[in-house]
Amino acid sequence: MNRVIFLLEELSMKNFLEGFLPRFMPDLEFLCITHEGKQDLEKSIPRKLRVFRKNRVVIIRDNDGADCLAVKKKLSNICKIENRSDVLIRIACQTLEAWYLGAWDVLSDVYDYPKLVGLNRKAKYRDPDHLSRPYFELGALVPEFRKIDGARRMGMAMHVEKTKNCSRSFQVFMEGMERVVRNTGDRKHVKIIRSK
């Protein structure tokens, strides 16, 4: 079976996955393809599904306050037009940064902010997927946080056990990837193919 292709909304998710996936799934061969936002991603899906028709494909998009089920259904309908019901679609609720906020201990270590440990005990932070603007929350707590650098750092440090992250959308992503790998077959070597 060929590598798994990730169609992504933006560069920060690529940077996160390139640090996280080799630790989470050491035998996975994958390629991350970034786009210039949601519209560019959605427009490119039909063409990419035709190009990568023999590959497993995973689409990841931020929710950004939209109706999560409606977003997933829209992407699913695009895939169905191309006769690709096997595509894994995952929505980061509300944004990738909510996944980071699901792992306060990792954030604390990566940015050397001991005060972040235990923030998940505060009602506001117990469910990071329900924060309306996770990026701004994170920026307020960690002023030096920057999207691309943060994605690299968090990808290299994020827990690979789903129960250690309280973001449900991150847990669902991990569960989906476990199914993709089961359906893809064994791999002998990690091979990350860098995209432009």
N, C-alpha and C positions, 0 to 999 in steps of 0.2 A: 504494500500500500504506500502511496506517495505521502509527502509531508502534509501537515495541516496548515491551511491558509487562513490567516486572520485578516479580516477586513475591518479597519479601525477608523474611527472618526478623526483622530488627531494623533500627533506625535507623542504626547505624554503617555498614552496607553501603550504604545509600542515600546517606549523606554521601560515602563513598568514590567510588561510581559517578558521582555528580553532578560531582565534580571530575575524575575519570579519563576517563569516556567522551567528553566533548566534545573532549578532546585526542587520544584513541585513534581515535575515529570522528567527525570533525567534522560530518558530514552526518546523523548519526543523530538521529532524533526519538524521544524515549523518556519513559516515565512510571515512576517508582519507587513501589511500594506496599509499605509496611512493615507488619509484624505484631508481635504481642506474644509472640514466641518460636515455637518449632517447632510446637507443637500448634495454635496459632492459625493459623499458615501452612497447615498440612496441612488443617485444617477448612475454610479459606476457598477452597482451590484449586478445587473443583468449581464453586462460585458464580462465582468470578472468571473461570474459563475460559468459562462461559456468557456472562457480561457482555462479555468481550473476545474473542468467538468469531471476529471478523474480523481480529484482531491476532496478530502473532507474540508469544509469551510465553516469558520466561526465568525459571526458578525458581532461586534461589541460597539454599543453606542450609549452615550450618556442620556439620561432621561430629561434632565434640566426642567423639571416642573411639569412635564407633559403627563398625560395618562399613560402609565407604563404598559398596560394591556393593549391600548390602542397603538402605541409605537411598535410593540412586538408584532401585532397583527398586520400592520402596514408592511413591515419588513418581511414577514412571513409570506404575505401575498405577492410581493415582488419575487421572492424565491420560487413560489409555486408556479408563476408564469413561466419560469425557466425549467419547470419540472424538477425542482430541487427541494423536496420536502425533508431532506436529510441535513439541511444547514442548521447549525446550532446558533440561536440568536440569544444574546444576553444583553440586558440593559443594566448599566451602572446607575443606581438610584442614590442621589440625584446626579452625582458626578463621580468620577474616579476618586476624588478626594474623600468621599464618604467611606471608601474601602480602607483608606489610611486611618480615618477616625474610628474605625472598628477595632483598631489595634493600638490602643494608647501606649502600651508598654513599648512597642516597636518605635512609635513616634518619639517617645521619651528618650530611648537609646540613640536613635539616629540623629536627633537634634540636641542631645545632651540637655534635656529639659526634664529634670526629675519631677517637677510640679505637675506634669501631664499624667503621671501614673495615678490611676484611681479616678480620673475624670468621668469614666463610664459609670460611676456610681451616682453622678448627678443626673437627675431626670432628663434634662435637656440632651445629654449625650448618650443615653442608654441605647438609643436606636438611631445610629448615624444616617441611615437611609431616609429618615424623615426630616432631617435638617434641610431647610429650603435652599441654603447656599453654603454647602460644605467648604468650598474653596475659600470663601470669606471668613468662615469660622476658623478654619485652619490658619489662615493668614493672621488673624487676630491673636491666636494662641502662640504661633511660631512666626514672628515677624520676618525672619529670613527665608521662609518657605517660598520657593519658586517652582512653578509647574514642572518643567523639564528636569531640573536637578532633583526635585522631590520625588519624581517618578523613578528616576534611576536609583536613588537612595532607598526608597521604600521597596522597590522591586527586589533589590539585593538582600533586604532584611525581613520582609514580610513572612509571618508564620506560614508554614506549609500544612498545618493542621487546621482544618476549617473551623473547628470548635473554638479556636483561640482568637477568632475575629467575630465581633458582634454585628457586622454588616451582613444582613441576610442576602443582599444581592451579591456580595462577594462569595458567600457560602454556596449560593445557587450556581454561580460561575464555576466554582471548583467542582461541584457535583456534575455539572454538564461536561466539563473537561474529562472527568473520570469516565463518563459514558463514551465520549469521543474516542478516547484511547482504547477502551475495550473493543470498540467497533473498528478501530484502525489496524490493530495488530501490533506485534512486538517490534521494537526498534533496537538496534544494537548500539548506536552511537547518537549522541546529541549533535545536531547540526543546525545552527542558527544561520539563516541566510539573511544578510542585511539588505534592506530595501533602501531606496533613495529617500 
